[in-house]
């Protein structure tokens, strides 16, 4: 079953220099049950990427940020 969605990732810098990230997910079509199940894995993958990002040295991060 095909599911389509809109995803927005927002980052807000806090006064202490840390960031708060939010994921906004909106199902556009397809089964809501399949969408909810697959998004569990999607959100978990995003979380793991953020944790990995935190471990990178500053000079590597700068290459990605341009």
C-alpha positions as CSV (number, residue, x, y, z in Angstrom):
1,X,0.0,0.0,0.0
2,X,1.5,3.4,-1.0
3,X,1.5,6.1,1.5
4,X,2.6,9.7,0.8
5,X,3.3,12.3,3.4
6,X,4.6,15.8,4.0
7,X,7.6,16.1,6.4
8,X,8.9,19.3,7.9
9,X,12.0,19.3,10.1
10,X,12.5,22.5,12.1
11,X,15.4,23.5,14.3
12,X,15.2,26.2,16.9
13,X,18.3,27.5,18.5
14,X,18.0,28.0,22.3
15,X,19.7,30.8,24.3
16,X,22.2,28.3,25.7
17,X,23.3,27.3,22.1
18,X,21.5,24.0,22.0
19,X,18.8,23.2,19.5
20,X,15.3,21.9,19.7
21,X,14.2,19.9,16.7
22,X,10.6,19.2,15.7
23,X,9.3,16.8,13.1
24,X,5.9,17.7,11.6
25,X,4.4,14.8,9.7
26,X,1.2,14.9,7.7
27,X,-0.3,12.0,5.8
28,X,-1.4,13.0,2.4
29,X,-2.7,9.6,1.1
30,X,-2.7,5.9,1.9
31,X,-3.7,3.8,4.9
32,X,-3.4,5.6,8.3
33,X,-2.4,2.3,9.9
34,X,0.5,1.8,7.5
35,X,1.4,5.4,7.8
36,X,1.6,5.3,11.6
37,X,3.6,2.0,11.6
38,X,6.1,3.2,9.0
39,X,6.6,6.6,10.7
40,X,7.7,4.9,13.9
41,X,10.8,3.6,11.9
42,X,11.2,6.9,10.1
43,X,11.3,9.0,13.3
44,X,13.6,6.4,14.9
45,X,16.0,6.8,11.9
46,X,15.9,10.6,12.1
47,X,16.6,10.3,15.9
48,X,19.6,8.1,15.2
49,X,21.0,10.5,12.6
50,X,20.7,13.4,15.0
51,X,22.6,11.4,17.7
52,X,25.3,10.5,15.1
53,X,25.5,14.2,14.1
54,X,26.3,15.1,17.7
55,X,29.3,12.8,17.7
56,X,31.0,14.5,14.7
57,X,33.9,16.8,15.1
58,X,33.2,20.5,14.3
59,X,35.3,20.5,11.2
60,X,33.3,17.7,9.7
61,X,30.0,19.4,10.5
62,X,31.2,22.6,8.8
63,X,31.7,20.6,5.5
64,X,28.0,19.7,5.6
65,X,26.7,23.1,6.6
66,X,28.7,24.9,3.9
